[in-house]
Amino acid sequence: MVLNLVGKIALVTGGASGLGLQYAKELLKNGVKAVTLADVNFNFALVALSEIEKEFGPNRALFVKTDVTDKQQFENAFQKTVEKFKHVDILINNAGIFNDKIWEEEIAVNINGVIHGILLGLENYLFKYKQGPEAVIVNISSIAGLDVFPFIPIYCATKAAITALTRNWGTSDHYERTKVRVFTICPGATATPLLTGVSGRNLGAVYEDMLQEAFRGLPVQETEHVAKELVKLIQSCPNGTVWAIEDGKPSYEYVFPERETMQK
């Protein structure tokens, strides 16, 4: 099945800037009728709404101030979306922070926020208000959830959790009862404020030294590339799959080995 994006409604958390805003714009370019930008930053949202209206015309975007760690605020974003646009077909769980120094908040945003989105979308709003036979949830992880980066261990753990949530909710058991497809993308280093402001967002001097060494000469891709690859995957990738997007190259599926095959 190929999901036709024309006329669909999307909700993007962390959608007022960076990759979230780029995802929203790329969806609009590919026929999505409207997007909700669910974000905590009102000032960024004003700029984002202005950009979207200039590029795509009026009534194509809605801003709802949303702290994804608060399930009631997250639900309000869904409710406002349905009130204005009547439907919601795509959820991009994009909101996240990259700062091991405030790891309790990092865990709350990166893991709890995604869980809130999945529960609300899968069990209620996408399930009830989708157009057509299928809706989609995209959980944004990172290559940090697939590999070892010792200078950001807690961030890596949050992103690994997202891939596990996707694989467990992205099973036929859940799809057959909800008709909501769930998958994850894992972007590599991408030119966003999250990356450029990473210095100092760690557990101390030793971690900072490792970070600076690792980031030296690191290839960085553009947000536009990640967004284009994401839109392709939204249309057709299999349920429960995990996709890496790095170095400005086409996305590729990251396949986890079957545990049984590892037994000697």
VENDATA-V512341 format. One record per residue. RES is the residue in one letter. D_LAST is the distance of its C-alpha to the last C-alpha in whole Angstrom. Layout:
# VENDATA-V512341
RES,D_LAST
RES,D_LAST
This chain:
# VENDATA-V512341
M,39
V,40
L,42
N,46
L,46
V,50
G,52
K,49
I,49
A,46
L,46
V,44
T,44
G,45
G,47
A,50
S,48
G,46
L,43
G,44
L,47
Q,46
Y,44
A,47
K,49
E,47
L,47
L,50
K,51
N,49
G,51
V,50
K,53
A,52
V,50
T,50
L,49
A,48
D,48
V,50
N,52
F,55
N,57
F,54
A,54
L,58
V,57
A,54
L,56
S,59
E,57
I,56
E,59
K,61
E,58
F,57
G,60
P,61
N,59
R,56
A,54
L,55
F,54
V,53
K,52
T,49
D,47
V,43
T,42
D,45
K,44
Q,48
Q,49
F,46
E,47
N,51
A,49
F,48
Q,52
K,54
T,52
V,53
E,56
K,57
F,55
K,54
H,51
V,47
D,45
I,42
L,41
I,40
N,38
N,39
A,41
G,39
I,40
F,38
N,39
D,37
K,40
I,41
W,38
E,39
E,41
E,38
I,36
A,38
V,39
N,36
I,34
N,37
G,39
V,36
I,35
H,39
G,39
I,37
L,38
L,42
G,41
L,38
E,40
N,44
Y,45
L,43
F,43
K,46
Y,48
K,46
Q,48
G,47
P,44
E,41
A,41
V,38
I,37
V,36
N,34
I,34
S,31
S,31
I,29
A,29
G,27
L,24
D,24
V,25
F,29
P,29
F,33
I,33
P,30
I,31
Y,32
C,29
A,28
T,30
K,29
A,26
A,27
I,29
T,26
A,25
L,28
T,28
R,25
N,26
W,29
G,29
T,28
S,29
D,30
H,32
Y,34
E,35
R,37
T,38
K,38
V,37
R,35
V,33
F,31
T,31
I,32
C,31
P,34
G,33
A,36
T,39
A,43
T,44
P,46
L,42
L,41
T,44
G,45
V,42
S,43
G,43
R,41
N,39
L,38
G,40
A,41
V,38
Y,36
E,40
D,39
M,36
L,37
Q,40
E,38
A,35
F,38
R,40
G,40
L,38
P,38
V,40
Q,40
E,43
T,43
E,44
H,41
V,39
A,41
K,42
E,38
L,38
V,41
K,39
L,36
I,38
Q,40
S,36
C,33
P,31
N,30
G,28
T,27
V,27
W,29
A,29
I,33
E,33
D,36
G,38
K,36
P,35
S,33
Y,29
E,26
Y,24
V,20
F,18
P,14
E,13
R,11
E,9
T,8
M,6
Q,4
K,0
